[in-house]
């Protein structure tokens, strides 16, 4: 599975990095993906981070 963050949509709330720090990191003003492909043991929390994103900036490709 792969995750991406749309930097133009991301508001920098940081929920993804809190929910799944194995995959997401808060950068300058937006989140960024630090692990692609997503590690197997982080897939569930990665999906949760995508679901919790208030602006739907995270895409997941299975």
VOKOL-630833 format. One line per 10 residues: number of its first residue (from 1); their letters; for each residue x, y, z of C-alpha. Coordinates in steps of 0.1 Angstrom, whole numbers, padded with zeros to 4 digits. Example, Ala and Ser with C-alpha at 12.3 -4.5 7.8 and 13.67 -1.06 7.14 Angstrom:
# VOKOL-630833
1> AS> 0123/-0045/0078  0137/-0011/0071
//
This chain:
# VOKOL-630833
1> XXXXXXXXXX> 0000/0000/0000  0011/0035/-0007  0001/0068/0009  0003/0103/-0006  -0005/0138/0009  -0018/0165/-0014  0003/0195/-0002  -0021/0219/-0019  -0051/0205/0002  -0033/0198/0035
11> XXXXXXXXXX> -0040/0224/0062  -0012/0212/0085  -0034/0201/0113  -0010/0172/0122  -0037/0146/0129  -0020/0121/0104  0014/0124/0121  -0002/0119/0155  -0022/0089/0143  0005/0073/0122
21> XXXXXXXXXX> 0040/0086/0129  0055/0056/0111  0042/0070/0078  0035/0107/0082  0057/0136/0094  0047/0172/0099  0070/0193/0076  0072/0231/0072  0035/0238/0068  0021/0205/0056
31> XXXXXXXXXX> 0024/0168/0063  0046/0145/0042  0049/0108/0037  0081/0093/0051  0075/0057/0044  0064/0043/0010  0054/0016/0008  0035/0017/0041  0049/-0009/0065  0025/-0038/0070
41> XXXXXXXXXX> 0022/-0031/0107  0012/0005/0101  -0014/0000/0074  -0044/0001/0098  -0032/0034/0115  -0024/0048/0080  -0060/0042/0069  -0072/0057/0101  -0051/0088/0095  -0066/0091/0060
51> XXXXXXXXXX> -0101/0087/0073  -0095/0113/0101  -0080/0139/0077  -0105/0169/0079  -0097/0180/0043  -0092/0146/0028  -0057/0154/0017  -0044/0118/0021  -0048/0092/-0006  -0042/0055/-0002
61> XX> -0034/0031/-0030  -0038/-0005/-0021
//
